[in-house]
Amino acid sequence: MRSVTYSMNVSLDGYIAGPDGGFDWTAPDEEVFRFWIDEIRGVGVHLLGRRLYETMLYWETADQDDSLDDSELEWAALWNPLPKVVFSRTLSAVQGNARLVSGGLAEEIERLRAEPAEGEIAIGGATLAAEAAASDLIDEYRAMVYPVLLGGGTPFFPRHERRVDLELVETRTFGSKVVYLRHRVVR
């Protein structure tokens, strides 16, 4: 069965965006960016909420930007053909290799898990991940922890009244002092 993963950049105090919604502190260096390129190769479909989808729209035409370096062009070449499912109640259309869904996250994940396709089902966006976590649909949490304290903002981990036991699967410290943590949900 295909696993469901939730991966995001996160501050040391647990936020993916600051109180003002900013995430400029997450700009990756070359080493971290290469890591994300390698990670996306294992993804078969990416589930996104509206806000993350709108942020990632840049990559739909980024390959036409002459200022991109080889790593950014490689990311765009991997990201653009990747199937994406966008969950939104406000969007009326999506671009690229994406399809729009207005509800039913659990049903969509069940359908995707039943397909004979390869690759992980990746979830991006805290709101969507919180809904998946509340339904116990996330198999792995992957946090790229940045050495910054934001003091508030959008939390990486959903705030619900349920304990979730995790098993550490992998850690990696980058030269920039960013730390990657990969945990599997213990069932």
C-alpha positions in Angstrom: 0.0 0.0 0.0 1.3 3.5 -0.8 2.4 5.5 2.2 1.2 9.0 3.0 3.9 11.5 4.0 3.7 15.0 5.3 6.8 17.1 4.6 7.4 20.8 5.2 10.0 23.2 6.4 9.5 24.1 10.1 11.0 26.5 12.6 12.6 25.0 15.8 9.4 26.1 17.7 7.2 24.2 15.3 5.8 26.7 12.7 5.8 26.5 8.9 5.0 30.2 8.6 5.5 33.1 11.0 2.7 35.3 12.6 2.7 37.5 9.5 2.5 34.4 7.2 6.1 34.9 6.1 8.4 32.0 5.3 11.4 33.8 3.9 13.5 32.0 6.6 13.1 28.7 4.7 15.1 29.7 1.6 17.2 26.5 1.1 20.9 26.5 0.4 22.1 24.3 -2.4 22.6 21.2 -0.2 19.0 21.4 1.2 17.6 22.1 -2.2 19.4 19.0 -3.7 17.8 17.0 -0.8 14.3 18.2 -1.8 15.0 17.3 -5.4 16.0 13.8 -4.4 12.9 13.5 -2.1 10.4 14.5 -4.9 11.7 11.6 -7.0 9.9 9.2 -4.6 6.6 11.0 -4.8 3.8 9.6 -7.0 1.2 12.2 -6.4 1.2 15.4 -4.3 -1.8 16.6 -2.4 -1.9 20.4 -1.8 -4.2 22.9 -0.1 -5.0 26.1 -1.9 -2.3 28.3 -0.3 0.5 25.9 -1.0 -0.8 25.3 -4.5 -0.8 29.0 -5.2 2.7 29.3 -3.8 4.0 26.4 -6.0 2.3 27.9 -9.1 5.6 29.7 -9.7 7.2 26.4 -10.9 4.6 25.9 -13.7 6.5 28.4 -15.8 9.8 28.7 -14.0 11.6 26.8 -16.7 11.2 29.8 -18.9 13.1 32.0 -16.5 16.7 32.5 -17.8 18.0 33.2 -14.3 17.4 29.7 -13.0 20.3 27.6 -12.1 20.6 23.9 -13.0 19.2 22.7 -9.7 16.1 24.9 -10.1 15.6 23.7 -13.7 15.9 20.1 -12.4 13.3 20.7 -9.7 10.9 22.3 -12.3 11.4 19.3 -14.6 10.4 16.9 -11.8 7.6 19.0 -10.2 5.7 20.0 -13.4 4.8 16.5 -14.6 4.1 15.2 -11.1 0.3 14.6 -10.6 -1.1 17.0 -8.1 -4.5 17.0 -6.3 -5.6 20.4 -5.1 -8.1 20.7 -2.3 -10.0 24.0 -2.3 -13.5 25.3 -1.8 -12.6 28.7 -3.4 -10.6 27.9 -6.6 -12.6 27.2 -9.7 -9.7 25.9 -11.8 -6.1 24.7 -11.5 -3.2 24.7 -13.9 -0.6 22.2 -15.1 -0.8 18.5 -14.1 -3.2 19.2 -11.3 -6.9 18.4 -10.7 -9.2 20.2 -8.3 -11.1 18.4 -5.5 -13.6 20.3 -3.3 -13.7 17.8 -0.5 -13.3 14.3 0.6 -9.6 14.0 1.6 -10.0 10.6 3.3 -11.9 9.2 0.2 -9.2 10.6 -2.1 -6.4 9.1 -0.1 -8.2 5.8 0.0 -8.7 5.9 -3.8 -5.1 6.8 -4.4 -3.9 4.0 -2.1 -6.0 1.5 -4.1 -4.4 2.5 -7.4 -1.6 0.3 -8.7 0.6 3.4 -9.1 4.2 3.9 -7.7 5.5 6.5 -5.3 4.4 8.0 -2.1 1.3 10.1 -1.6 2.8 13.4 -0.3 0.8 16.0 1.6 1.8 19.6 1.6 0.2 22.3 3.7 -0.6 22.5 7.4 -4.4 22.7 7.0 -4.6 19.7 4.7 -2.1 17.7 6.9 -4.1 18.5 10.0 -7.3 17.0 8.4 -5.3 13.9 7.3 -3.8 13.6 10.8 -7.1 13.9 12.5 -8.3 10.9 10.4 -5.0 9.0 11.1 -4.1 9.0 7.5 -0.4 10.1 7.7 2.2 7.4 7.8 5.3 9.6 8.1 6.1 13.0 9.3 9.2 14.6 7.6 10.4 17.9 9.1 13.2 20.1 7.7 13.9 22.0 11.0 15.4 25.5 10.6 17.4 27.1 13.4 15.0 29.9 14.0 12.3 30.7 16.6 9.2 32.4 15.2 7.1 32.7 18.4 3.9 31.9 16.6 2.3 31.4 13.2 1.0 28.4 11.4 1.9 25.2 13.3 3.5 22.2 11.5 1.8 19.7 13.8 -2.0 19.7 14.0 -3.4 20.7 17.3 -5.7 17.9 18.3 -6.5 15.9 21.4 -4.8 12.7 20.3 -1.5 11.1 21.1 0.5 9.8 18.1 3.5 7.6 18.8 6.4 8.0 16.3 9.5 6.0 15.5 12.6 7.9 14.3 13.6 6.6 10.9 16.2 9.1 9.7 18.1 12.2 10.7 20.4 14.4 8.7 22.2 17.6 9.6 23.1 19.9 6.8 26.1 22.3 6.6 23.6 25.2 7.1 22.6 23.7 10.5 19.2 22.7 9.1 18.2 19.3 10.5 16.0 16.8 8.6 13.8 14.5 10.9 11.9 11.6 9.5 9.4 9.8 11.8 7.1 6.9 11.0 3.8 6.6 12.8 3.7 3.6 15.1 0.4 1.7 14.6 
